[in-house]
Amino acid sequence: MLVDDDDLYLEAMMGELEDRGFAVRGFLDGPSLLKELEHRYRADALLLDWTLPTMSGIDVLSGVRERGIDVPIAFLTGRALVDHEHIALKRGAIDFIDKMRGADVIARRLHRMLRSPRSAPVTAEPEAPRVWGSLSLWQRSARIEWRGTDVGLTLTEYKIIALLVANVGKPLTYRAIYDAMHYAGFMAGFGTDGYLVNVRSALRRIRKKFLTLDPAFVEIENHEGVGYCWRR
């Protein structure tokens, strides 16, 4: 079973894999896959895109495991970031494949997945969230809830909020926030201060997600000329 929200890529890859001897069923989003698995679980392997609408690939993985389905899962992504790979493997994926490598490589990796000896699934101890007022943060799964609802942050957005709440009441510079988004010394944008635009844009996106859940949200404070902080 293959999940990818790009319908053209999904159709093309299904055809490529079928030409190589696989029987493939395709889905454009996670809920469609999970609904199918609830009614008819017949899959030898799952390939999940990392970025999916309504439900991220990593959340689809969790949904599959929560239903007691122990099938090999690999991520097929065009965003092969190390942080994403670490999270995927920690959550039980067994491979992380760059979709730009092409159908031959993907098919070989699938064959390897299916030949690998299956071991009993390891059940991790439930992680207790760290709580700041109405915010709950799960470090292992890089997830944040506000008033009991998942905010739907990307991994980069999670890093920003995790940094801010770890320094409650302390203004953090634009540069410190940008380093958390990428790594110390990373440069992008125009000129030596180009990162300021990127940080401001990221915080606007984050605020919008919180405000969608709670129109009275005011926890992120801007300190003009300095940066941002999480309100004490």
C-alpha positions in Angstrom: 0.0 0.0 0.0 1.3 3.4 -1.1 0.2 6.8 0.3 1.1 10.0 -1.4 -1.0 13.2 -1.9 0.5 13.9 -5.3 -1.9 12.0 -7.5 0.4 12.1 -10.6 3.3 10.7 -8.7 1.1 8.2 -7.0 -0.3 6.9 -10.3 3.2 6.8 -11.9 4.9 5.0 -9.0 2.1 2.5 -8.7 2.6 1.7 -12.4 6.4 1.5 -12.0 6.1 -0.9 -9.0 3.5 -3.1 -10.7 5.8 -3.4 -13.7 8.4 -4.8 -11.2 6.1 -7.4 -9.8 4.3 -5.7 -6.9 0.6 -5.5 -6.4 0.0 -2.0 -5.2 -3.0 -0.1 -3.8 -2.7 3.7 -3.7 -4.2 6.3 -1.3 -4.1 10.1 -1.4 -4.2 10.6 2.4 -3.8 8.8 5.8 -7.5 8.6 6.8 -8.3 6.7 3.6 -5.5 4.2 4.3 -6.6 3.7 7.9 -10.2 3.2 6.9 -9.1 0.5 4.4 -7.0 -1.3 7.0 -9.9 -1.4 9.5 -12.0 -3.2 7.0 -9.5 -5.3 5.1 -5.9 -5.7 6.3 -4.1 -7.3 3.4 -0.7 -5.6 3.0 2.9 -6.9 3.1 4.4 -3.4 3.3 3.4 0.3 3.6 5.1 3.2 1.9 4.1 6.6 3.4 4.9 10.0 2.1 6.1 12.2 5.0 4.0 15.3 4.2 0.3 14.4 3.8 -2.8 16.5 4.1 -5.0 16.4 7.2 -2.7 13.8 8.9 1.1 13.7 8.6 2.9 10.5 7.6 4.3 10.1 11.1 0.8 10.3 12.6 -0.4 7.7 10.0 2.4 5.4 11.3 1.2 5.8 14.8 -2.4 5.1 13.7 -1.4 1.9 12.1 0.5 0.7 15.2 -2.3 1.7 17.5 -4.6 -0.6 15.5 -2.2 -3.5 16.3 -1.1 -3.8 12.7 2.6 -4.9 12.6 3.5 -4.4 8.9 6.8 -3.1 7.7 6.6 0.6 7.1 9.0 2.9 5.2 8.8 6.6 4.4 9.0 7.7 0.8 9.9 11.3 0.8 11.4 14.2 -1.1 12.4 15.8 2.1 15.1 13.5 3.3 16.1 15.4 6.5 18.1 13.7 9.2 15.8 14.9 11.9 12.8 13.4 10.1 14.6 10.2 9.6 15.5 9.9 13.3 11.9 10.5 14.3 10.6 7.9 11.8 13.0 5.2 12.9 12.3 5.9 16.6 8.5 5.5 15.9 9.0 2.1 14.2 9.7 2.7 10.5 12.3 0.4 9.1 13.4 2.5 6.1 13.5 6.2 4.9 13.8 6.4 1.1 14.4 9.5 -1.0 11.7 9.3 -3.7 14.0 11.0 -6.2 16.1 7.8 -6.3 13.6 6.3 -8.7 11.5 3.2 -9.0 14.4 0.7 -9.3 15.9 1.8 -6.0 12.5 1.9 -4.3 11.7 -1.6 -5.6 15.0 -3.0 -4.3 14.4 -1.5 -0.9 10.9 -3.0 -0.8 12.3 -6.4 -1.6 14.8 -6.0 1.2 12.0 -5.0 3.6 10.0 -8.1 2.7 13.0 -10.5 3.0 14.1 -9.1 6.4 13.3 -11.4 9.4 10.4 -10.1 11.3 10.9 -9.5 15.0 8.3 -8.9 17.6 7.3 -5.3 17.8 8.8 -3.3 20.6 6.3 -1.4 22.6 7.8 1.9 24.0 6.8 3.1 27.4 4.2 5.8 27.1 5.7 9.3 27.2 4.3 11.7 29.7 4.0 15.2 28.2 5.8 18.2 29.7 3.1 20.8 30.5 3.2 24.6 30.6 -0.3 25.9 31.4 -2.5 24.9 28.5 0.4 23.6 26.4 1.5 20.0 26.4 4.7 18.9 24.7 5.8 15.4 23.7 9.5 15.4 23.0 9.9 11.9 21.6 7.2 12.3 19.0 7.8 16.1 18.4 4.1 16.9 19.1 2.5 19.8 20.8 -1.1 20.2 22.0 -2.9 23.3 23.0 -5.9 22.8 25.3 -5.9 19.1 24.5 -5.8 19.5 20.7 -2.8 18.8 18.4 -1.6 22.1 17.0 -0.3 20.4 13.8 3.2 21.9 13.9 5.9 20.9 11.5 9.1 19.6 12.9 10.8 23.0 12.5 7.8 24.8 14.1 8.0 22.2 17.0 11.7 23.1 17.5 10.8 26.8 17.8 8.1 26.3 20.4 10.1 23.8 22.4 12.9 26.3 22.6 10.6 29.1 23.6 8.8 27.2 26.3 12.1 25.9 27.7 13.0 29.5 28.3 9.6 30.8 29.6 9.7 34.6 30.1 13.1 35.0 28.6 13.3 36.8 25.2 15.3 34.7 22.7 17.1 36.4 19.8 16.1 36.0 16.2 19.5 34.3 15.7 19.0 31.8 18.5 15.6 30.9 17.1 17.0 30.5 13.6 19.8 28.3 14.9 17.1 26.1 16.5 15.3 25.9 13.2 18.4 24.7 11.3 21.7 24.6 13.0 24.2 27.1 14.5 25.6 29.3 11.8 23.1 28.3 9.1 22.6 31.2 6.6 19.8 31.8 4.2 17.8 34.7 2.9 19.3 38.0 1.6 22.2 39.6 3.3 23.6 38.9 6.7 20.3 39.6 8.4 18.2 37.6 5.9 17.3 35.1 8.5 15.1 37.8 10.3 12.5 37.4 7.5 12.5 33.6 7.8 12.0 33.7 11.6 9.2 36.3 11.5 7.5 34.2 8.8 7.8 31.0 10.8 6.3 32.7 13.9 3.4 34.1 11.9 2.6 30.6 10.7 2.9 29.2 14.2 0.7 31.9 15.7 -1.9 31.3 13.0 -2.1 27.6 13.9 -2.6 28.4 17.6 -5.1 31.1 16.9 -7.1 28.7 14.8 -7.6 26.6 17.9 -7.9 29.5 20.3 -8.7 33.0 19.1 -7.5 34.4 22.5 -4.0 32.9 22.2 -1.4 35.5 23.3 1.5 33.3 24.6 4.1 34.2 22.0 5.4 37.7 22.6 7.5 39.7 20.2 10.3 41.9 21.6 11.0 44.4 19.0 14.6 44.4 17.8 15.4 41.3 20.0 13.2 38.3 19.1 10.4 36.3 20.8 9.6 34.7 24.1 6.9 32.4 25.5 4.9 34.5 28.0 5.5 33.7 31.7 
